[in-house]
């Protein structure tokens, strides 16, 4: 994996675009931490790539919620307990 800084985007854009064409994906860092992923796309695959990235992000968010649920003990809730929690939250929102 190739890493470039936010500063590199300003100072070496041509080098970054050439490398992206070569390796098809790059990581951009900010203050030493990964902050963005650059993926090579074109007119023909833009919608497919965007849909795939969005699906991956949604799956990642779902897995994160599942893990949090397991860690705080909510994973063992019954369907009735879940429905009661939902009803209570809706009731509180209605106030």
N, C-alpha and C positions, 0 to 999 in steps of 0.2 A: 504494500500500500504506500502511496506517495503522499506526503504531507507538505502543505504550503501554509504560510501565515497570511493573515489578513493584509499585512504590509506588502507581502509578495504580490498580492492581487493588484496593488497600486504601482509597485516598482518593476515588476517583471511579468506583465500580463501576457506578452507574446510567448514567453517560456512556458507559462502555465497552460495556455491554449494548445501549444504544441504537445506538451506532455499528456494533456487530456485526450488528444487525438490518438496518441500512442497507446495509453494504458486504459482509457475509457472511464476511469473513475479516480477522483482525488479527494483527499480530506483537507479542509481548510481549518486551521487552528486560530484561536484567539487567546492570547495570554497563555500559550502552551497547552491549551485544552482543545480537543476536537469540537468544532461548532457547526460545521456544514459539510455536506457531501456533494461534490460536483460529479454529475453523470453525463456522459456524452449522449446526446439525443439528436435526432433529425426530424424533418417534417413527417416522415413516414411512420416513425415509432413513438412520437411524442405522447399521444394519448394513451397508448399501451403502457409506456414507462410510467407516466403520471398515475395511472390507475393502479399499477403494481406497487408503486411507492406508497400511495394512500392506503392500499390494502395492508401492506406490511406495517405501516404506522398504526393502523387500527388493531391489527393482531397484537402488536407490541403493547398497546395500551390495555387491551383486554387481558393479556397475560400478566401485566403489572397489577391490574385490579384483582385478578384471581390470587396472585401471590399475597397481596395485602390482605385479602379476605382470609386466606389460610393462616397468615401470621397472627391475625387478631381474633381467630376462632369463629368467624362467621361462616366458614365453609361447611360447618356441620349443621347449619340451620335447616329446619324442615321447610317445606313449601308454605305451610301455614304460618310459620314464624316470619318468613319473608313477606308474605302478603300482609301480615299485621304491621310490619315495619313500614311498608309502602303506604298503607292506610294511615298510619300515624303521621308520616311525613306529609302526606297530602292534607291531612287535617290541620297540621301546623301551618302550612302554606296558606291555607284558606283564611287564617285569622287576620 
